[in-house]
Amino acid sequence: MQLRKAKNSDVPQIRALINEMAARTDEDYKHGHMLPRSLTELYEHVRDYTVMVDENQRVLGCCALHSAWDGLAELKALAVDDAAQGNGWGRKLVDAALGEAETLGIDCVFTLTNKDEFFKKLDFHYIDMRKLPQRVWSECTACPKFMVACDEVAMTFRGAQPKQTFIPAVGVHASPAARAALGIVAPGPMNPDASRPPFGAQNGNAPRNDE
């Protein structure tokens, strides 16, 4: 077995591995062990993937590291074939992704997972998902589990916190009370001194019709 960066020709095997795991259900994972991936998504992001292959170049494991924002990357699509389970390959795939993150100068690696006990062993810690950029949530809206059966939690490697260089994931027209409840008075590109919420008209956002 060896780890290497994925090739374009690996995509059908990566998809088969991921989607087989996604379709598998049991008492603990009633809605699948992971999220399915389309061929389009995999071909577009094949450079994100590291794969584990045997001597015949058969893909038996995969893991992706996707650059998401300033200093932030997502570790995703971790899967290991049943034939290779129990030999530490999941940890090795994660380690490979973390090494790549270090090379890229990524400060914070997060994952959205329903395998939190596994990631705890690798020094990942829970984080409030609302601290992640809104663009991360945009992928959630395309998820088949969204608003129905989401069983994932957000975790970051070594408890790292994302840079507050984005508008947090809360509606642009959220009430002042909602913004205060989430603690959204933080430094950012439109709020450098952390003295005002990032959604006010003074920050360049269009006011509501009823304002």
N, C-alpha and C positions, 0 to 999 in steps of 0.2 A: 504493500500500500504506500502511496505517496500523496502529498498535497501539492497542488499547483494552481495557477490562475486558470480560470475557465476559458475555453475556446468557444468560438461561435458554434462549432459542430457539437459541443456538449449540451446545447440548450434542450433538445428533445429529451435527453436523459435526465437533466436537472428538473425539467417540468414533470416528468413521470414520477420521479422520486418525491418531489414536494407534494404533488397532487394526490399521490397514494396515501401519504401521511395525512393530508388535509381531509380526505374522505373517510379516514379510519375513526370510528367512534367507539367509546366504551363508557363505563359508569362514571369515570372521572372526567372524560372529555366527550361530552354528549354532542358537541358541535364540531368535532374534528380536533386533531392535535396541532394543527397550524393552518395558516391561511393559504388558499390555492393561489397559483400564479399563472397568468396567461402567457402564451408564446410571445405575444407582442411585448409585454413588460420584460420578459427575460432576454429577448434579443436586444432590446433597447438598453438594458442595464447589465449585459453579460460581463462587462469589465469590473463590476462590483463583486463578482463571485470568485471564491476559492473553492476548488473541488477536491475530493478525495477519490483517487482512482486506483484500480488494481493493475496487475501486470498487463491486462488486455485493454486498458484504458476505459474500463467500465466505471461509470460514476456511481460511487457508493455513499457519498456524503457531499454536502455543500453548505456554504455559509456566505452571506453577502455583507459588505460594508458600504453603506450609501452615504455620501457626503450630503448633509441636509441643510446646513446653514453655517454661519461664521463660527468656526471652531467646534462644530457639532456634526456627528455622524451617527447613523443608525446601524446597529448590528441586527440583521434580519435573515429570515429564510434558512435557519439552521436545521439540517436534517441529516440523519444517518440511517442507512439501510439496516434492516434487521440482521443481515448477515455479518455486519461489522459492529453491532452493538456490544457494549461491555468491555471495550478495549481502549477507552479514553479518547476516541476520535472526535467526539463532540467537543471536548475540552481543547484538543489540538486545533480544531477548526476555529474555535473562538480565539485562541491564542494567536493564530495566524492573522485573523481580522484585527485584533488589537495591535499587533506589530505593524500592520499596514497603517492603522490610524496614527501611530506614533510617527511613522515615516512621513505622513501627510501633514503633521503638525496639528492633529485634532486634539483639542483639550477635553472634550466630553463625548463619550460614547454611550448611547442609550439603546435600550431594546424594549419593545412592547411584546410581552410574552405571557403564556399561560404555564410556563415551566419555571416559575420563580424559585423553587427550591433548588433546581439545578444551577441557576445563575447566582444564587446566594453563595454557593460553594466556590464560585469564580470571582468573588469580591464585588458583585453587583449589589446595589442597594436601591430600595424603593424611592421613588420621587413622585411628587404631585404632577400629573400629566399636564396640568394647566401651566406649568413652568416651561413647557416645550413650545417651540414656534407654532404659529397658526398653520403654517404650511404642512406640518406633521399631521394635524387634524384633518386636512383636506383629503389625505389618503384614507382616513377612517370612514369618510362618507361613502367611499366606493367599496367598503368591506361588506361582505354578506352578513356579518354579525352585527353591523352597526345598528344601534338603538333596539336590538332584538335580543341578542345573546352574547354580548361582548364579555369575554372571560379573561382579558389580558390586563396586565398591570405594567406600569412604566418603571424601569430601573436604569441606573447609570453605573458605569464601572467606577469603583472606588468612591462612590457617592458624589462624583463631580457634578457641578451645577452648570447649566447652560448659561452662556453670556446673555445678559439682558439687552441685546441689540435688536430687538424685534418687538412688535406689538403682541402681547400675550393673546392666547386663544380665548377671547371672549368677544361677544358681539360689539360692533362699532357703536351701536346705540344702547349699550348696556347702561342701566341707571347708575347714578353716583354711588348708591348704596351697594349695588352689586360689585362695582369696581373696588369700593373700599373693602368689601368682604374678602375679595381676592388679593388685597394688598397691592393693587396695581397703581402704585406711584413709584416708579423705578426709573433709573437712568436709561436713556435710549437715544436713538438718533434724532427724535423729535422732542426729547425731554432731557437734555443733558445734565440739568442740575437736580433732577428728581423732585421738582417743586410742584408739579401739576400732573394730573392724570393724562395719559397719552391720547385720549379720545376727544378732548375738548376742541371747540372751534379755534382756540388760540394756537393749537398745534396744526392747523391747516386742514382739519376734517370738515367736510360740508355739514352744516347744521341740519337737524331734522326740520320738517315742515312746520311742526308744532312748536318750535323753539322761538 
